[in-house]
Amino acid sequence: MGGTMCRRSLVTVLTAALFAVVAGCGGTSNGRAAPSPASGTVTTSATTTLAPTTTTIKKAKPSDPTKNIDLSGTPGVTAAEQKRAEALLKATLVDLPKYADPATAERDGFHSIGDALTGDEHLVKWSYVDDGHILDPNRPESLVYEIRNDKKTLVAAMFMMPFGSRFTDVPDVGGALTQWHVHDDLCLTDNPEQKVLAGFTFGGQSCPAGTTKAGNTPMLHVWIVPNRCGPFAALEGIGGGQIPPGQTRLCDTTHATTS
């Protein structure tokens, strides 16, 4: 799930459908290297409870993770939601760069789903999906690497809820700042250690023998490089997955930074 938005030919977009399961097509990383870690670590969990005090901001500010973290100004987002979203972004900026080298991630049990040809490769550690840790940047379920000129740059984490979860189970991370999604139309190989995307299915069709549907496990992206759709870039395109009913796909231009 992840991927570069509005930059690929139709052939590439169709190819992107085959890697949407772990990164989506939310925004673009602009080829930037991961920023230097910020100070402090905060882990967001499903049990977080904060008072719903309404945020009142006169002017929103772009959020460039290489410079500042300020997610103010989104209508309807409470002070508590803003604080949680900023905390998750800050913690991800601190902890995720330990996987800047994909070889380190592979040694730690992350495996590619085989989508490097799309320009954005996604490594998943499947044992982390059901490990009891939710939105923990020390234990991200998936890592997203942008590939440019044969160089891989870590650009985002993709957090997954436990298998069997639904939208009604997800924690309120940042209200309208963040958006969860699922993929119920993609087929993965049945290898529990290194699942690989084998194809997609529509209209309730079954997956081919030896593969299984990705299912309805909700997922959320956190980008550690500037993104034209903000630090929690939503999904887009044929492989974009499904968002909660009644919502529109999130592109947070209020906090976007592309330069």
N, C-alpha and C positions, 0 to 999 in steps of 0.2 A: 504494500500500500504506500504510497509516497511516490515520488516521481516528479519529473520536470513538467511544469504546466505551460501550455500554449507554445511549445518549442519544437514539437516533433511533427513529421509528416504523417499522413494517414496510416502508412505502414507501421511506423513506430508506435502510433497510438494504439493500433490493434495489437501490436506486440506487448504493449504495456498492460493489456488485459490479463496477460499470463503471469504478471508478477504482483498484481494488486493485493494479494492476500496478506502481505506484510508491510506495505508501505503506502498504498493509495497513490493519488496523483495530486497531492496538495501542494501547489506552489513550486517554486524553484529556489535552489540554493545558490544560484549565481556563481558556482564554481569557487566559492570562497573556502579557505581552510578554516578548520574549527578554531574558535577564539581561545584566548588564554583563560584558564579557569577563574571563576569569581571566588570570593571568599565566603565561607559558611556553607553548611549543608542542612537542607530541610527536606524531609520526606513526607509526601502527602499520602494519606491512607483513606480508605473508605469510611473510616469511623470518625473523620474530622467533623467537628460541630462548632460553628462559629455564629455569632449573632448576626442576623440579616439586616445590618445597618446600611441604608441606601447611600451609594456613592454620588456625590455632586461635584462635577468637574467642569470648569469653564472651557478648557481647551485640551484636547487629547494630544499626546506626544508620540511620534514614531518610536518603536521599540527596536533598537539595534542591539542584539545581545553582545556585540563586541564593544559597546560603549555604555549602555545604560539599560536598566530594567524599569520601565514605567508603563503599566498597562491601563492607565486611567483613561476615562472618557467614553467608554462604551455604554450606550443607554441601557438601563435595566440591570446593569451589573452592580451588585452590592459591594461594599467595602470588604466584606469577608471573602467574597468570590474573587475579587481582584487580588487580595492578599494571598489566597491559596494558589492562584494561577502564577503569580510572580514567584512564590516560593518553589513551586514545581520547576519553573523555568530556571531559576537560579541554581537549584540542586542538580538539575540535569547538566547545566553548564560546568559545574564543579566535577561531577562524577563520570560523565560519559567520555571525556577525552582520554581516559585510560585505555580506551579501545581505538584510539586514533590509528594505530597500526592494525590492519585486519588480521595479520598473523597472530597478534595477541588475542584477538577475539576467537579465532579458530582454536587456539590452544586452550581457551577457556570453555570450549564446547559449543560455540556458535557455528552454524553451518549455512551455507548459501542455498537459496531456493533455486539457483540456476538462472538468474535474470540479468547477468552482467552485460549482455549484449544490448540491453535497453538503455544503458548509460547510468543506471541507478541499481546497485546490487544490494540485496537485503539478506542479512544473516540473522538466523533465529536460533535461540536456545530453547528448545521445546520443553525441557524439564522445568523452565522458569514459569511456564504458563500456569501450572498448578502447584506452585511452591508456597502459596500463602502470602506472597508479597505483591502488593498492588501499588502501582505508580512509584516504584522504588528505583531511582536512577542508578543505584548500586547493582541492581539485578534487572536490567531491562530485558524484556522478552525478545526484542528485535532491534537490530542496528541497521541504519541506512547509510550506504556509501555512494557518493557520486563519483563517476568514472570519467575523467577528462584527460586526454593525451596519455593514456595508459597509467594514470595516477589515480589512486583511490583516496577520496577525502571523506572522513566521517562527517555527516551533515545532520543527522537526526536520530532520535530514539523513537521506537514505536511500542507503546505500552499496550499489553493485552490483558483483558479480564480472564479469570479462570474459565476453562472449558465448561459449557453449559450455561454461562451467564447470559443475561438479556439486558436490554437498555434500562429496564427498571431496576437493575442491580448496580448500575454504575454510580460512583460517587460524584457529587456536584463539585467539580474541580474549579471551574471559573465561570459558570453560568454561560452567557452568550459569547464569552471569549473562547470557549473550547467546544469541540463537537466530536462525539464518538461516532463510530461507523462499524458496520459488519460486512462480511463477504459470504453470502449464502449461495453463490453461483459459481464457485471455483472448486476445482478438483485437485487434491493433493495425493501424492503417492503414500502408501500405507506404512512406510518405514518410520517408526517413532523417533529414531535418532536423527534422520536427515530427510524430512519431508521435502519433496520437490513439486513445484506447480506443474501439473500435467495437462491442464486444459480448463475449459469453463463450460457451464451448462446453463440453459435458460428455461423458463417456464416449468420449473419443477421436475425437469428431467433428471435421471440418475447419472452418476458418474460411471465411467468405464470400470471394468474389473481391475482390481489392484489399486484403485484410487478411492478417495472418500471426500465428500463435500467439506469445505473449510468450516461451514456452520455459521452460527450466529454469535460467536464470541466478539463482544465489543472491543474496539481498539481506538487508541488516541496517539497522535503524533506530537512530538516536541522537537522543534528545530533549533539547533545550536549555532546556526549561521543566519545572516539576514535573509529574509524571505518576503517575496512580494505579496503574500497573503498572510503575513504575520507569523508569530512563533508557534502557533498551533494550527498551521495551514490545513484547510479542509480538502476534500476530495473533488476530483473532476474527471470527466472522460468516460469512455466505454468500460474501463476497468475500475471505476471509482468506488464501487461498492454501494452499500445502502445506508442511509442515515435514518434517524428516528422519524416516524410518520409525522407530517405536518411541519417539518423543518426544511429550510433551504440550505444549500451547501455554503459553508462558511468560507469567506475570503476576507480576512480582517485587514482591509486597506488602511484603517485608522492607525494601526501599529506596524504597518509594513515598512520595510527598508530594503531598497534594491541597490543602493550605491555604496 
